[in-house]
Amino acid sequence: MNILICVGIMAVTAWIESLMGRLPFCKCGIVGLWSGNIWSSQNSQQLADPYTFTHMLHGVLWYSLIWLIFPKRITLLQRLVIAVAFESGWEILENSNFIIDRYRTATISLDYYGDSIFNSMGDILAMAFGFLVTSRMPIRWMAMGAVVLDLVLLWWIHDNLALNIIMLIHPVAALRNWQLLR
């Protein structure tokens, strides 16, 4: 039942995003599972891209936060429903004109025009994956893994979850300039 609720939340999210003008798939006409170039017009349009890994980290964070709020009072699948609801809310907010404009002016996402619905659903699934992996791993290992993954992203694409948060809340010109050196 909880999995069906998650699917329902995702379906409502896709519907809301379509009402917001988000395209189902890349306007380029290509439907793919992966787009590895963050400077490509297919970034945030295919099922997964380098930023998918930041959504896995969202899963680590949602699991940790929900566990702190509801320790052992609700089941893992009930926690997953809560996490999917929060991540779906983020996907809707992330694809609002306000956040899209913020990304374009404050971050390295100069040509960002929002996620395709396909990519948003991939992001929610990536969060769920990160959430479920976190539920099975010792906290120490998960924390180290999350830090390593964020550092790998920093090296690989000059961006990661930590920088994304910093640049959205309080942009730092020196960081943005460093990110653009790629």
Backbone as a chain_set.jsonl record, in Angstrom:
{"seq": "MNILICVGIMAVTAWIESLMGRLPFCKCGIVGLWSGNIWSSQNSQQLADPYTFTHMLHGVLWYSLIWLIFPKRITLLQRLVIAVAFESGWEILENSNFIIDRYRTATISLDYYGDSIFNSMGDILAMAFGFLVTSRMPIRWMAMGAVVLDLVLLWWIHDNLALNIIMLIHPVAALRNWQLLR", "coords": {"N": [[0.823, -1.196, 0.0], [1.935, 1.28, 0.828], [3.859, 1.685, -1.145], [2.237, 2.068, -3.37], [1.104, 4.473, -2.623], [3.356, 6.098, -2.782], [3.818, 5.962, -5.568], [1.466, 7.199, -6.398], [1.848, 9.786, -5.331], [4.03, 10.566, -6.877], [2.808, 10.543, -9.402], [0.94, 12.623, -9.116], [2.74, 14.702, -8.754], [3.998, 14.73, -11.282], [1.802, 15.483, -12.83], [1.236, 18.043, -11.76], [3.629, 19.328, -12.47], [3.354, 19.217, -15.241], [1.2, 20.951, -15.553], [2.516, 23.233, -14.839], [3.953, 23.734, -17.058], [6.166, 22.185, -17.637], [7.98, 20.03, -19.744], [7.293, 16.679, -20.889], [9.489, 15.134, -21.799], [12.851, 15.615, -23.034], [13.119, 18.529, -25.026], [14.644, 18.261, -27.221], [14.047, 15.945, -28.489], [15.253, 13.561, -27.999], [15.203, 10.676, -26.043], [16.618, 9.46, -23.266], [18.49, 7.408, -20.939], [20.638, 8.499, -19.6], [22.524, 11.477, -19.262], [25.546, 12.767, -19.389], [26.876, 15.207, -19.531], [27.017, 18.216, -18.011], [26.801, 20.672, -19.183], [25.329, 20.373, -21.398], [22.356, 20.607, -23.454], [20.744, 18.566, -22.796], [21.019, 18.083, -20.143], [19.412, 17.589, -17.065], [17.208, 16.722, -18.393], [17.084, 14.113, -19.3], [16.564, 10.774, -17.915], [18.506, 10.432, -15.91], [21.371, 12.234, -14.655], [24.514, 13.873, -13.832], [23.635, 15.346, -11.593], [21.764, 13.726, -10.484], [22.969, 12.232, -8.537], [23.095, 14.029, -6.434], [20.493, 13.99, -5.642], [20.311, 11.448, -4.639], [21.745, 11.901, -2.345], [19.924, 13.595, -1.132], [18.155, 11.652, -0.322], [19.612, 10.401, 1.725], [19.689, 12.512, 3.547], [16.899, 13.007, 3.964], [16.15, 10.531, 5.073], [17.647, 10.574, 7.454], [16.666, 12.877, 8.781], [13.899, 12.278, 9.053], [14.118, 9.972, 10.581], [15.164, 11.074, 12.927], [12.991, 12.613, 13.771], [10.853, 10.774, 13.989], [11.693, 8.374, 15.586], [11.64, 4.993, 15.335], [8.858, 4.939, 15.573], [7.313, 4.782, 13.344], [6.971, 2.78, 10.37], [9.527, 1.688, 8.034], [8.603, 1.897, 5.373], [6.54, 3.733, 5.693], [8.029, 5.943, 6.398], [9.393, 6.252, 4.014], [7.29, 7.067, 2.339], [6.803, 9.619, 3.399], [9.266, 10.81, 2.798], [9.246, 10.674, -0.022], [7.091, 12.349, -0.506], [8.12, 14.821, 0.464], [10.374, 15.106, -1.231], [9.103, 15.203, -3.69], [7.706, 17.565, -3.363], [9.922, 19.282, -3.317], [10.813, 18.918, -5.963], [8.714, 20.099, -7.39], [8.917, 22.744, -6.436], [11.567, 23.277, -7.237], [11.247, 23.381, -9.951], [9.807, 25.62, -10.346], [9.262, 28.941, -11.609], [10.533, 30.839, -10.019], [12.69, 29.462, -8.672], [14.038, 28.4, -10.901], [14.845, 30.777, -12.19], [16.489, 31.719, -10.16], [18.512, 29.757, -10.081], [19.618, 30.25, -12.619], [20.654, 32.837, -12.383], [22.264, 32.844, -10.096], [23.846, 30.572, -9.935], [25.976, 28.103, -11.603], [24.325, 27.179, -13.53], [23.572, 28.344, -16.109], [22.08, 28.067, -18.477], [19.87, 26.732, -17.618], [16.588, 25.599, -17.743], [14.676, 24.317, -16.376], [13.6, 21.059, -15.208], [12.83, 18.139, -17.175], [9.791, 16.298, -16.976], [10.289, 13.595, -16.939], [12.966, 13.561, -16.003], [12.538, 14.656, -13.444], [11.05, 12.611, -12.252], [12.987, 10.639, -12.281], [14.779, 11.826, -10.503], [13.322, 11.733, -8.113], [13.118, 8.963, -7.8], [15.849, 8.412, -7.506], [16.324, 9.679, -5.065], [14.726, 8.032, -3.442], [16.153, 5.655, -3.707], [18.617, 6.385, -2.477], [17.603, 6.858, 0.072], [16.636, 4.287, 0.825], [19.016, 2.764, 0.717], [20.429, 4.066, 2.725], [18.9, 3.305, 4.907], [19.755, 0.742, 5.334], [22.398, 0.755, 5.965], [25.164, 1.174, 8.252], [25.251, 4.123, 10.258], [27.668, 5.599, 10.401], [29.072, 4.687, 8.121], [27.341, 5.525, 6.126], [27.375, 8.292, 6.436], [30.077, 8.848, 5.865], [30.136, 7.887, 3.233], [28.337, 9.657, 1.998], [29.709, 12.1, 2.225], [32.008, 11.508, 0.719], [30.826, 11.02, -1.802], [29.766, 13.592, -2.339], [32.161, 15.018, -2.482], [33.377, 13.768, -4.683], [31.594, 14.567, -6.696], [32.12, 17.312, -6.597], [34.763, 17.399, -7.548], [34.354, 16.209, -10.08], [32.241, 17.619, -11.528], [32.463, 20.181, -10.66], [30.5, 21.003, -8.94], [28.087, 20.33, -6.415], [25.943, 18.934, -3.844], [26.319, 20.454, -1.502], [27.488, 22.879, -2.484], [25.423, 23.638, -4.173], [23.362, 24.27, -2.373], [24.558, 26.363, -0.918], [24.968, 28.254, -3.004], [22.369, 28.752, -3.837], [21.182, 29.897, -1.585], [22.936, 31.924, -0.605], [24.715, 33.335, -2.808], [28.127, 33.127, -3.819], [30.488, 34.935, -5.387], [33.175, 34.23, -5.97], [33.132, 31.434, -5.725], [31.351, 30.772, -7.775], [32.804, 31.696, -10.006], [35.004, 29.951, -9.861], [33.658, 27.543, -10.339], [32.953, 27.892, -12.988], [35.308, 27.56, -14.339], [35.693, 25.151, -15.559]], "CA": [[0.0, 0.0, 0.0], [2.795, 2.458, 0.896], [4.495, 1.869, -2.455], [1.21, 2.661, -4.223], [0.995, 5.88, -2.218], [4.53, 6.77, -3.387], [3.544, 6.078, -7.006], [0.431, 8.223, -6.515], [2.486, 11.096, -5.088], [4.824, 10.876, -8.064], [1.879, 10.85, -10.502], [0.422, 13.968, -8.862], [3.863, 15.601, -9.019], [4.134, 14.824, -12.742], [0.644, 16.244, -13.305], [1.459, 19.453, -11.383], [4.705, 19.851, -13.312], [2.822, 19.444, -16.598], [0.412, 22.183, -15.458], [3.488, 24.326, -14.741], [4.591, 23.899, -18.355], [7.313, 21.298, -17.811], [7.816, 19.063, -20.829], [7.467, 15.296, -20.435], [10.83, 14.674, -22.157], [13.727, 16.643, -23.61], [12.588, 19.143, -26.245], [15.534, 17.878, -28.32], [13.486, 14.765, -29.126], [15.986, 12.367, -27.573], [14.832, 10.13, -24.738], [17.725, 8.607, -22.849], [18.6, 7.115, -19.514], [21.751, 9.222, -18.985], [23.191, 12.594, -19.921], [26.68, 13.009, -18.504], [27.469, 16.524, -19.724], [26.162, 19.203, -17.334], [26.681, 21.859, -20.034], [24.506, 19.974, -22.53], [20.923, 20.927, -23.383], [20.054, 17.383, -22.282], [21.149, 18.03, -18.685], [18.124, 17.722, -16.368], [16.129, 16.349, -19.312], [17.034, 12.655, -19.393], [16.21, 10.158, -16.639], [19.564, 10.677, -14.917], [22.517, 13.066, -15.024], [25.35, 13.953, -12.633], [22.895, 15.886, -10.455], [20.989, 12.633, -9.888], [23.673, 11.813, -7.329], [22.714, 14.922, -5.329], [19.18, 13.537, -5.172], [20.594, 10.305, -3.752], [22.115, 12.51, -1.063], [18.658, 14.021, -0.513], [17.617, 10.459, 0.351], [20.36, 10.254, 2.976], [19.237, 13.576, 4.45], [15.497, 12.763, 4.364], [16.117, 9.391, 5.994], [18.196, 11.006, 8.747], [15.733, 13.821, 9.405], [12.67, 11.566, 9.438], [14.484, 9.076, 11.684], [15.279, 11.896, 14.141], [11.664, 13.073, 14.186], [10.0, 9.623, 14.295], [12.509, 7.167, 15.814], [10.978, 3.697, 15.56], [7.401, 5.039, 15.752], [6.657, 4.442, 12.084], [7.726, 1.792, 9.602], [10.416, 2.173, 6.984], [7.829, 2.297, 4.197], [5.849, 4.975, 6.033], [9.057, 6.985, 6.29], [9.631, 6.447, 2.584], [6.179, 7.88, 1.823], [7.072, 10.995, 3.822], [10.416, 11.289, 2.021], [8.796, 10.876, -1.411], [6.256, 13.56, -0.5], [8.998, 15.986, 0.579], [11.185, 15.228, -2.449], [8.184, 15.641, -4.745], [7.513, 18.998, -3.116], [11.13, 19.966, -3.779], [10.827, 18.895, -7.433], [7.765, 21.122, -7.842], [9.525, 24.036, -6.143], [12.761, 23.404, -8.071], [10.825, 23.662, -11.319], [9.041, 26.868, -10.391], [9.996, 30.027, -12.252], [11.37, 31.492, -9.013], [13.94, 28.71, -8.474], [14.742, 28.34, -12.188], [15.52, 32.07, -12.356], [17.556, 31.796, -9.159], [19.614, 28.933, -10.592], [20.241, 30.881, -13.787], [21.377, 34.06, -12.024], [23.169, 32.696, -8.954], [24.674, 29.369, -9.999], [26.586, 27.861, -12.912], [23.293, 26.646, -14.425], [23.21, 29.523, -16.894], [21.068, 27.727, -19.475], [18.871, 25.863, -17.001], [15.216, 26.039, -17.965], [13.808, 23.396, -15.647], [13.718, 19.629, -15.487], [11.72, 17.451, -17.826], [9.058, 15.474, -16.007], [11.05, 12.341, -16.92], [14.092, 13.768, -15.103], [12.019, 14.82, -12.083], [10.695, 11.29, -11.728], [14.277, 9.995, -12.015], [15.326, 12.42, -9.282], [12.574, 11.183, -6.965], [13.559, 7.565, -7.659], [17.214, 8.445, -6.968], [16.188, 9.983, -3.637], [14.221, 6.815, -2.797], [17.278, 4.725, -3.662], [19.502, 6.853, -1.404], [16.871, 6.66, 1.324], [16.611, 2.858, 1.16], [20.39, 2.342, 1.01], [20.746, 4.62, 4.042], [18.201, 2.528, 5.931], [20.423, -0.558, 5.48], [23.825, 0.942, 6.233], [25.508, 1.835, 9.514], [25.26, 5.584, 10.138], [29.03, 6.06, 10.138], [29.391, 4.385, 6.729], [26.509, 6.351, 5.259], [27.878, 9.668, 6.524], [31.326, 8.895, 5.093], [29.779, 7.714, 1.825], [27.717, 10.894, 1.518], [30.775, 13.096, 2.086], [32.836, 11.098, -0.417], [30.055, 11.257, -3.026], [29.718, 15.033, -2.581], [33.505, 15.427, -2.912], [33.565, 13.279, -6.056], [30.845, 15.485, -7.557], [32.851, 18.586, -6.617], [35.895, 17.196, -8.446], [33.886, 15.817, -11.404], [31.451, 18.628, -12.242], [32.628, 21.477, -9.975], [29.235, 21.312, -8.274], [27.601, 19.239, -5.579], [24.803, 19.335, -3.024], [26.721, 21.53, -0.591], [27.603, 24.126, -3.25], [24.093, 23.977, -4.662], [22.645, 24.919, -1.272], [25.222, 27.654, -0.671], [24.758, 29.186, -4.102], [20.961, 29.15, -3.882], [20.846, 30.731, -0.427], [23.798, 33.114, -0.555], [25.739, 33.136, -3.839], [29.483, 33.639, -3.604], [31.044, 35.156, -6.724], [34.419, 33.471, -6.13], [32.761, 30.034, -5.968], [30.771, 30.687, -9.123], [33.904, 31.831, -10.96], [35.752, 28.703, -9.819], [32.844, 26.526, -10.995], [32.935, 28.152, -14.435], [36.632, 27.275, -14.91], [35.7, 23.832, -16.205]], "C": [[0.87, 1.266, 0.0], [3.494, 2.736, -0.431], [3.497, 2.492, -3.424], [1.007, 4.142, -3.887], [2.152, 6.672, -2.823], [4.315, 6.989, -4.88], [2.483, 7.158, -7.241], [0.986, 9.628, -6.314], [3.298, 11.51, -6.31], [3.928, 11.237, -9.248], [1.294, 12.254, -10.337], [1.508, 15.006, -9.14], [4.038, 15.811, -10.522], [2.998, 15.671, -13.32], [0.821, 17.73, -12.995], [2.551, 20.071, -12.248], [4.224, 20.09, -14.744], [1.96, 20.707, -16.617], [1.312, 23.42, -15.383], [4.214, 24.569, -16.066], [5.826, 23.062, -18.579], [6.996, 20.303, -18.92], [7.995, 17.647, -20.293], [8.905, 14.793, -20.644], [11.612, 15.847, -22.74], [13.118, 17.206, -24.897], [13.455, 18.829, -27.459], [15.024, 16.644, -29.06], [14.178, 13.465, -28.76], [15.488, 11.955, -26.191], [15.922, 9.146, -24.354], [17.729, 8.391, -21.352], [19.647, 7.988, -18.83], [22.224, 10.359, -19.881], [24.322, 13.024, -18.995], [27.303, 14.383, -18.581], [26.562, 17.587, -19.096], [25.993, 20.479, -18.152], [25.79, 21.589, -21.243], [23.051, 20.414, -22.342], [20.117, 19.739, -22.876], [20.204, 17.232, -20.764], [19.79, 18.356, -18.058], [16.942, 17.392, -17.276], [15.987, 14.837, -19.449], [16.753, 12.075, -18.007], [17.232, 10.498, -15.558], [20.674, 11.521, -15.532], [23.385, 13.173, -13.78], [24.623, 14.487, -11.398], [21.979, 14.844, -9.804], [21.64, 12.178, -8.584], [23.369, 12.743, -6.152], [21.346, 14.53, -4.786], [19.305, 12.264, -4.339], [20.977, 10.823, -2.37], [20.892, 13.097, -0.359], [18.06, 12.847, 0.264], [18.292, 10.205, 1.685], [19.849, 11.276, 3.993], [17.795, 13.366, 4.908], [15.41, 11.601, 5.343], [16.556, 9.834, 7.389], [17.227, 11.92, 9.477], [14.466, 13.12, 9.892], [12.95, 10.611, 10.591], [14.602, 9.858, 12.99], [13.913, 12.319, 14.679], [10.789, 11.914, 14.667], [10.817, 8.367, 14.602], [11.645, 5.966, 16.21], [9.47, 3.779, 15.778], [6.641, 4.713, 14.484], [7.566, 3.516, 11.291], [8.61, 2.467, 8.556], [9.613, 2.659, 5.779], [6.995, 3.549, 4.467], [6.813, 6.154, 5.965], [9.355, 7.293, 4.83], [8.529, 7.304, 1.959], [6.407, 9.357, 2.168], [8.206, 11.589, 2.989], [10.023, 11.56, 0.569], [7.93, 12.135, -1.5], [7.117, 14.818, -0.424], [9.828, 16.184, -0.696], [10.328, 15.682, -3.628], [7.888, 17.131, -4.601], [8.717, 19.796, -3.58], [11.162, 20.012, -5.302], [9.867, 19.946, -8.004], [8.359, 22.509, -7.62], [10.724, 24.292, -7.056], [12.409, 23.785, -9.509], [9.891, 24.86, -11.423], [9.891, 27.947, -11.045], [10.947, 30.712, -11.275], [12.715, 30.785, -8.866], [14.724, 28.607, -9.781], [15.503, 29.641, -12.418], [16.674, 32.218, -11.379], [18.766, 30.979, -9.602], [20.358, 29.654, -11.717], [21.053, 32.112, -13.418], [22.452, 33.833, -10.961], [24.114, 31.513, -9.051], [25.291, 29.231, -11.385], [25.572, 27.35, -13.932], [22.726, 27.759, -15.299], [22.087, 29.247, -17.891], [19.976, 26.806, -18.927], [17.478, 26.423, -17.24], [14.213, 25.081, -17.332], [14.02, 21.96, -16.078], [12.577, 19.176, -16.396], [11.011, 16.647, -16.729], [9.769, 14.131, -15.845], [12.215, 12.451, -15.939], [13.625, 13.937, -13.657], [11.664, 13.478, -11.457], [11.968, 10.493, -11.43], [14.911, 10.517, -10.74], [14.629, 11.873, -8.04], [12.971, 9.729, -6.732], [14.98, 7.494, -7.087], [17.185, 8.756, -5.478], [15.734, 8.737, -2.891], [15.321, 5.769, -2.678], [18.234, 5.106, -2.534], [18.892, 6.633, -0.03], [16.941, 5.192, 1.755], [18.005, 2.318, 1.454], [20.789, 2.826, 2.407], [20.108, 3.792, 5.156], [18.896, 1.209, 6.241], [21.878, -0.45, 5.901], [24.036, 1.51, 7.633], [25.662, 3.343, 9.289], [26.639, 6.106, 9.768], [29.412, 5.855, 8.672], [28.607, 5.288, 5.787], [26.997, 7.793, 5.26], [29.166, 9.809, 5.714], [31.046, 8.778, 3.599], [29.183, 8.981, 1.227], [28.771, 11.976, 1.299], [31.649, 12.764, 0.879], [32.102, 11.373, -1.734], [29.997, 12.751, -3.347], [31.081, 15.559, -3.044], [33.814, 14.969, -4.333], [32.831, 14.188, -7.039], [31.557, 16.827, -7.685], [34.027, 18.501, -7.585], [35.419, 17.012, -9.894], [33.211, 16.965, -12.152], [31.574, 20.03, -11.639], [31.33, 21.938, -9.322], [28.851, 20.09, -7.449], [26.452, 19.757, -4.726], [25.16, 20.503, -2.118], [26.818, 22.864, -1.33], [26.249, 24.584, -3.78], [23.311, 24.741, -3.607], [23.238, 26.304, -1.005], [24.853, 28.664, -1.75], [23.297, 29.601, -4.251], [20.613, 30.131, -2.765], [21.63, 32.036, -0.425], [24.941, 32.942, -1.554], [27.062, 33.812, -3.492], [30.147, 33.725, -4.978], [32.308, 34.328, -6.959], [34.124, 31.992, -6.397], [32.212, 29.856, -7.379], [31.86, 30.781, -10.182], [34.741, 30.559, -11.015], [34.983, 27.595, -10.565], [32.883, 26.679, -12.506], [34.261, 27.852, -15.114], [36.686, 25.956, -15.668], [35.995, 23.924, -17.65]], "O": [[0.587, 2.213, -0.733], [3.697, 3.894, -0.797], [3.869, 3.355, -4.219], [0.766, 4.96, -4.775], [1.959, 7.783, -3.317], [4.595, 8.069, -5.401], [2.597, 7.944, -8.182], [0.632, 10.552, -7.047], [3.257, 12.667, -6.729], [4.256, 12.142, -10.016], [1.167, 12.99, -11.315], [1.228, 16.066, -9.698], [4.207, 16.941, -10.979], [3.228, 16.489, -14.21], [0.586, 18.579, -13.855], [2.417, 21.205, -12.706], [4.638, 21.055, -15.387], [1.986, 21.456, -17.594], [0.925, 24.51, -15.805], [5.003, 25.508, -16.179], [6.483, 23.203, -19.61], [5.877, 19.799, -19.016], [8.759, 17.431, -19.352], [9.466, 14.116, -19.782], [11.074, 16.941, -22.91], [12.658, 16.451, -25.754], [13.059, 19.094, -28.593], [15.514, 16.329, -30.145], [13.74, 12.388, -29.165], [15.368, 12.783, -25.288], [16.128, 8.133, -25.021], [17.06, 9.099, -20.6], [19.573, 8.206, -17.621], [22.312, 10.215, -21.101], [24.072, 13.587, -17.928], [28.177, 14.705, -17.777], [25.462, 17.832, -19.591], [25.122, 21.292, -17.841], [25.529, 22.499, -22.03], [22.579, 20.572, -21.216], [18.936, 19.882, -22.559], [19.585, 16.352, -20.166], [19.11, 19.291, -18.481], [15.803, 17.743, -16.966], [14.889, 14.336, -19.689], [16.711, 12.818, -17.027], [16.865, 10.814, -14.426], [20.888, 11.523, -16.744], [23.023, 12.608, -12.748], [24.962, 14.116, -10.274], [21.477, 15.059, -8.7], [20.952, 11.786, -7.641], [23.382, 12.308, -5.001], [21.07, 14.717, -3.601], [18.501, 12.028, -3.437], [20.582, 10.254, -1.353], [20.826, 13.1, 0.87], [17.528, 13.019, 1.361], [17.638, 9.84, 2.662], [19.608, 10.943, 5.153], [17.489, 13.523, 6.09], [14.68, 11.673, 6.332], [15.909, 9.505, 8.383], [16.995, 11.747, 10.674], [14.017, 13.348, 11.016], [12.116, 10.454, 11.482], [14.191, 9.372, 14.043], [13.704, 12.376, 15.891], [10.06, 12.058, 15.648], [10.637, 7.362, 13.914], [11.017, 5.942, 17.268], [8.855, 2.774, 16.136], [5.451, 4.4, 14.536], [8.776, 3.473, 11.511], [8.455, 3.647, 8.245], [9.908, 3.718, 5.226], [6.768, 4.344, 3.556], [6.442, 7.24, 5.52], [9.545, 8.45, 4.455], [8.814, 8.174, 1.137], [6.222, 10.234, 1.323], [8.12, 12.729, 2.531], [10.429, 12.572, -0.003], [8.03, 12.895, -2.463], [6.879, 15.776, -1.158], [9.965, 17.308, -1.179], [10.783, 16.46, -4.467], [7.827, 17.863, -5.589], [8.564, 20.866, -4.17], [11.504, 21.045, -5.876], [10.185, 20.605, -8.994], [8.312, 23.355, -8.512], [10.881, 25.392, -7.586], [13.196, 24.437, -10.195], [9.263, 25.084, -12.457], [11.119, 27.863, -11.029], [12.044, 31.119, -11.658], [13.763, 31.427, -8.926], [15.95, 28.714, -9.772], [16.674, 29.616, -12.797], [17.717, 32.774, -11.722], [19.903, 31.441, -9.512], [21.588, 29.661, -11.751], [22.05, 32.406, -14.078], [23.448, 34.556, -10.929], [25.098, 31.457, -8.313], [25.154, 30.114, -12.232], [25.929, 27.113, -15.086], [21.538, 28.071, -15.228], [21.236, 30.107, -18.119], [19.245, 26.178, -19.693], [17.223, 27.596, -16.967], [13.044, 25.046, -17.715], [14.543, 21.68, -17.157], [11.493, 19.76, -16.385], [11.592, 16.364, -15.682], [9.84, 13.593, -14.74], [12.435, 11.546, -15.135], [14.256, 13.411, -12.741], [11.941, 13.235, -10.282], [12.025, 9.758, -10.444], [15.51, 9.756, -9.98], [15.277, 11.585, -7.034], [13.14, 9.309, -5.587], [15.281, 6.617, -6.278], [17.939, 8.162, -4.708], [16.276, 8.41, -1.836], [15.413, 5.075, -1.665], [18.62, 4.258, -1.73], [19.587, 6.266, 0.917], [17.263, 4.889, 2.904], [18.163, 1.494, 2.354], [21.409, 2.089, 3.174], [20.703, 3.601, 6.216], [18.659, 0.618, 7.295], [22.522, -1.465, 6.165], [23.187, 2.241, 8.144], [26.151, 3.774, 8.244], [26.758, 6.973, 8.902], [30.004, 6.738, 8.051], [29.134, 5.758, 4.779], [27.03, 8.443, 4.215], [29.33, 10.772, 4.966], [31.647, 9.488, 2.794], [29.484, 9.338, 0.088], [28.728, 12.691, 0.298], [31.99, 13.654, 0.1], [32.695, 11.902, -2.674], [30.161, 13.139, -4.503], [31.147, 16.442, -3.899], [34.441, 15.699, -5.101], [33.372, 14.542, -8.087], [31.592, 17.412, -8.768], [34.262, 19.429, -8.358], [35.997, 17.581, -10.82], [33.573, 17.254, -13.293], [30.876, 20.953, -12.056], [31.098, 23.137, -9.173], [29.245, 18.965, -7.755], [26.036, 20.906, -4.878], [24.378, 21.444, -1.985], [26.29, 23.871, -0.858], [25.968, 25.781, -3.829], [22.669, 25.747, -3.911], [22.51, 27.29, -0.882], [24.47, 29.794, -1.447], [23.016, 30.694, -4.744], [19.85, 31.075, -2.969], [21.061, 33.115, -0.264], [26.013, 32.459, -1.192], [27.098, 34.915, -2.947], [30.341, 32.71, -5.647], [32.487, 33.778, -8.046], [34.801, 31.367, -7.214], [32.566, 28.91, -8.083], [31.843, 30.026, -11.155], [35.147, 30.132, -12.096], [35.569, 26.816, -11.316], [32.848, 25.683, -13.228], [34.341, 27.882, -16.342], [37.668, 25.693, -16.362], [36.037, 22.903, -18.338]]}, "num_chains": 1, "name": "protein.A"}
